[in-house]
């Protein structure tokens, strides 16, 4: 008998790979610096080198498939704009910072090194600091703005309920007790985001909720970024071409209920 041919099924993953900003940091507290970094990083070039064929370009502050997603287009590098923003912020000659990463995430070190290399174009000199997963987690909980020291750090930003409230509430709302115990590890704070997320959480009007979340996406994507968006992941599943109706949902669960196999 002839062996089955292998089919590769590519499925979107349930989270985005990002590098968050420690907004308590001297430099990262200025949104012009964060925007400048956003305009410097060429995520497509990084992804093509590190994950060819296994990524989707980010197009919003939450994932496609999430209630609240709006396609705002891909970030394109603009070094001139980045330099203008740095000059406005008072850093025309750049500055020194660090990128904290861990090997727990796929190519976590290579990603940080690629970002550091690109930041040199605008005279930002970023030291790559690699930490064990346990050490990085320890710094992600119970810290205050005075003690947290990760100006740029690797992270995943997911939404396992497929409702933007989950992602936006836990990732971007101002810490109620002044620590980063939650998942807003980098002390991001934006009054309009807080207001919109709170209003949407208690509303039963779906149109109103969508409007709120679309505006939050605009703020995070275009005006006051909490992070550098690198990629939305793609998971590859290999199976025989005699297997049919395999699928995965937007949170990455594999569905076998309608799957069947044919015999030639």
matplotlib code that plots the C-alpha trace (Angstrom):
import matplotlib.pyplot as plt

x = [0.0, 1.1, 1.9, -0.5, 0.6, 1.1, -1.1, 0.0, -2.8, -1.9, -4.0, -3.9, -2.7, -4.5, -1.9, 0.4, 4.1, 4.9, 7.7, 6.0, 7.3, 8.0, 6.1, 7.6, 11.0, 12.6, 12.5, 9.5, 7.2, 7.1, 4.7, 6.8, 9.7, 7.4, 6.0, 9.5, 10.5, 7.3, 8.3, 11.8, 11.0, 10.5, 8.6, 8.1, 11.9, 12.4, 9.6, 10.8, 14.2, 13.1, 9.7, 9.3, 5.8, 4.8, 3.5, 0.8, 1.4, -0.3, -3.0, -4.6, -4.2, -6.1, -6.4, -8.6, -11.5, -11.8, -15.0, -13.6, -11.0, -10.7, -8.1, -6.0, -3.4, 0.2, 2.8, 5.3, 8.8, 9.4, 12.8, 12.4, 9.3, 11.0, 13.9, 11.5, 9.7, 12.9, 14.1, 10.7, 11.0, 14.5, 16.6, 17.9, 21.1, 19.3, 19.9, 20.8, 18.3, 17.8, 15.6, 14.7, 14.0, 13.8, 14.4, 11.0, 9.4, 10.3, 13.5, 13.1, 16.8, 17.0, 13.9, 15.4, 18.8, 17.0, 15.1, 18.3, 20.0, 17.2, 17.1, 20.7, 19.3, 18.0, 20.9, 19.0, 21.6, 19.7, 21.5, 19.8, 19.4, 18.4, 16.7, 15.4, 11.6, 11.3, 13.3, 11.3, 8.0, 9.2, 9.7, 6.3, 4.4, 4.2, 6.6, 6.0, 6.9, 10.0, 11.3, 10.3, 13.3, 12.4, 12.2, 11.4, 10.5, 9.2, 5.6, 2.6, -0.7, -3.7, -7.4, -8.6, -12.3, -12.5, -14.0, -11.7, -12.7, -10.5, -7.4, -7.8, -8.9, -6.0, -3.3, -3.8, -6.0, -4.3, -3.1, -5.7, -3.1, 0.0, 1.8, 2.1, 0.2, -2.2, -0.8, -0.2, 3.4, 4.7, 2.5, 0.7, -1.8, -4.1, -7.2, -9.3, -8.5, -9.5, -12.8, -13.7, -12.9, -14.9, -17.9, -17.9, -17.6, -21.0, -22.9, -25.2, -25.3, -23.0, -22.7, -21.6, -19.1, -17.6, -17.2, -15.4, -13.0, -12.3, -11.3, -9.1, -7.4, -6.8, -5.2, -2.9, -2.1, -1.6, -1.4, -0.1, 1.4, 1.9, 4.1, 5.9, 3.8, 5.9, 3.6, 0.4, 1.6, 0.6, 0.5, 1.3, -0.5, 0.6, -1.7, -2.5, -4.5, -7.0, -8.0, -10.8, -12.6, -9.9, -10.0, -8.9, -10.8, -9.4, -8.2, -6.1, -8.3, -8.2, -11.6, -12.0, -15.8, -16.4, -13.1, -13.1, -10.7, -11.2, -9.6, -8.7]
y = [0.0, 3.5, 5.6, 8.5, 12.0, 14.4, 17.5, 20.5, 22.4, 25.9, 27.3, 30.7, 30.6, 32.1, 34.8, 37.5, 37.6, 41.1, 43.0, 45.0, 48.4, 49.0, 52.3, 53.1, 53.5, 56.9, 56.6, 54.3, 56.5, 58.9, 57.7, 59.5, 57.2, 54.1, 55.3, 55.9, 52.4, 51.1, 53.0, 51.6, 47.9, 46.0, 43.0, 41.5, 41.4, 39.7, 37.2, 36.3, 35.6, 33.6, 32.1, 31.9, 30.8, 30.3, 33.7, 36.2, 39.9, 41.7, 44.1, 45.3, 45.4, 42.1, 39.0, 38.4, 36.3, 38.2, 40.3, 43.8, 43.2, 45.8, 45.6, 48.7, 47.6, 46.5, 48.7, 49.9, 51.2, 54.9, 55.8, 59.5, 59.6, 57.7, 60.2, 63.1, 61.6, 60.9, 64.5, 65.8, 63.7, 65.2, 62.3, 63.3, 61.3, 58.2, 56.6, 53.3, 50.7, 47.0, 44.2, 41.4, 38.1, 34.3, 31.1, 29.8, 31.6, 30.4, 32.1, 34.5, 35.5, 35.9, 38.1, 40.4, 40.5, 41.4, 44.2, 45.5, 45.5, 47.5, 50.0, 51.0, 52.7, 55.5, 55.4, 53.4, 51.0, 48.1, 45.5, 42.0, 40.4, 36.7, 35.5, 32.1, 31.8, 31.6, 34.8, 36.7, 35.6, 36.7, 40.2, 40.2, 40.0, 42.2, 44.9, 48.6, 51.3, 52.0, 48.4, 47.0, 47.1, 45.8, 48.7, 46.4, 42.7, 39.7, 38.6, 36.9, 38.8, 36.4, 36.4, 32.9, 33.9, 35.6, 38.7, 41.8, 42.5, 39.6, 40.9, 44.6, 44.3, 42.2, 43.6, 47.4, 48.8, 50.8, 48.7, 49.2, 48.7, 50.2, 46.8, 44.7, 41.7, 41.0, 40.8, 44.5, 43.8, 47.0, 49.5, 50.7, 53.4, 55.4, 57.1, 56.7, 53.0, 52.5, 54.4, 52.5, 49.1, 49.7, 51.0, 48.1, 45.6, 46.5, 47.1, 44.7, 46.8, 44.9, 47.8, 50.1, 47.5, 47.1, 50.9, 50.9, 48.1, 49.5, 52.8, 50.9, 49.1, 52.5, 53.9, 50.9, 50.5, 54.0, 56.6, 55.2, 51.8, 49.4, 47.1, 46.3, 43.8, 41.1, 38.4, 36.4, 32.8, 30.0, 26.4, 23.7, 20.4, 17.5, 14.7, 12.2, 13.3, 10.6, 12.6, 15.1, 17.9, 18.6, 22.1, 24.3, 27.3, 30.8, 29.8, 27.0, 24.0, 21.0, 19.8, 16.1, 15.8, 15.7, 14.3, 11.1, 9.0, 7.6, 4.3, 4.2]
z = [0.0, -0.8, 2.3, 3.0, 2.0, 4.9, 5.0, 7.1, 8.8, 9.9, 12.7, 14.4, 18.0, 21.0, 22.0, 20.6, 21.3, 22.5, 24.3, 27.1, 28.3, 32.0, 32.0, 35.4, 33.7, 33.3, 29.5, 28.9, 31.0, 28.0, 25.4, 22.7, 23.5, 23.3, 20.0, 18.7, 19.6, 17.9, 14.7, 14.8, 15.2, 11.9, 13.2, 9.7, 9.2, 12.6, 12.0, 8.4, 9.8, 12.9, 12.2, 8.4, 7.4, 11.1, 12.1, 11.3, 11.4, 14.2, 13.1, 16.4, 20.1, 20.4, 18.3, 15.3, 16.6, 19.8, 20.4, 20.3, 17.6, 14.8, 12.0, 12.3, 9.7, 10.2, 11.9, 9.3, 10.4, 10.1, 11.3, 10.5, 12.7, 15.4, 15.5, 15.6, 18.6, 20.5, 19.9, 21.1, 24.2, 24.9, 23.6, 20.2, 20.8, 22.2, 25.5, 27.1, 28.3, 28.6, 27.2, 29.6, 28.1, 28.8, 26.9, 28.0, 25.0, 21.5, 20.4, 23.3, 23.2, 19.5, 19.4, 22.1, 20.2, 16.9, 18.6, 20.2, 16.9, 15.2, 18.1, 17.3, 14.2, 16.5, 19.0, 21.6, 23.1, 24.6, 26.7, 26.4, 29.9, 29.9, 33.0, 34.2, 34.0, 37.8, 38.3, 35.7, 37.2, 40.6, 39.3, 37.6, 40.9, 44.0, 42.7, 42.9, 40.4, 42.6, 42.5, 39.1, 36.7, 33.3, 30.8, 27.9, 28.5, 26.6, 27.3, 25.8, 25.4, 25.0, 25.4, 26.3, 26.7, 23.2, 24.9, 24.9, 28.5, 29.6, 27.8, 28.3, 32.0, 33.1, 30.8, 30.6, 33.4, 36.1, 39.1, 41.9, 44.7, 43.1, 42.5, 39.4, 40.9, 38.1, 34.6, 34.0, 34.9, 33.3, 35.2, 32.0, 32.9, 30.6, 32.1, 28.9, 28.7, 32.3, 31.7, 28.5, 29.9, 33.0, 31.0, 28.6, 31.4, 32.9, 29.6, 27.9, 24.7, 22.3, 19.9, 22.8, 24.0, 20.5, 20.2, 23.6, 22.6, 19.2, 20.8, 23.3, 20.3, 18.7, 21.8, 22.4, 18.7, 17.5, 20.4, 23.7, 23.3, 26.2, 24.1, 20.9, 18.9, 17.3, 15.9, 16.2, 16.3, 13.9, 15.0, 12.5, 12.7, 10.4, 9.5, 6.8, 3.8, 4.7, 7.8, 7.3, 9.2, 11.7, 13.1, 15.9, 17.4, 18.1, 21.6, 20.2, 21.2, 18.9, 17.8, 17.0, 17.2, 13.4, 12.3, 10.3, 8.3, 4.8, 3.5, -0.2]

ax = plt.figure().add_subplot(projection="3d")
ax.plot(x, y, z, "-o")
ax.set_aspect("equal")
plt.show()
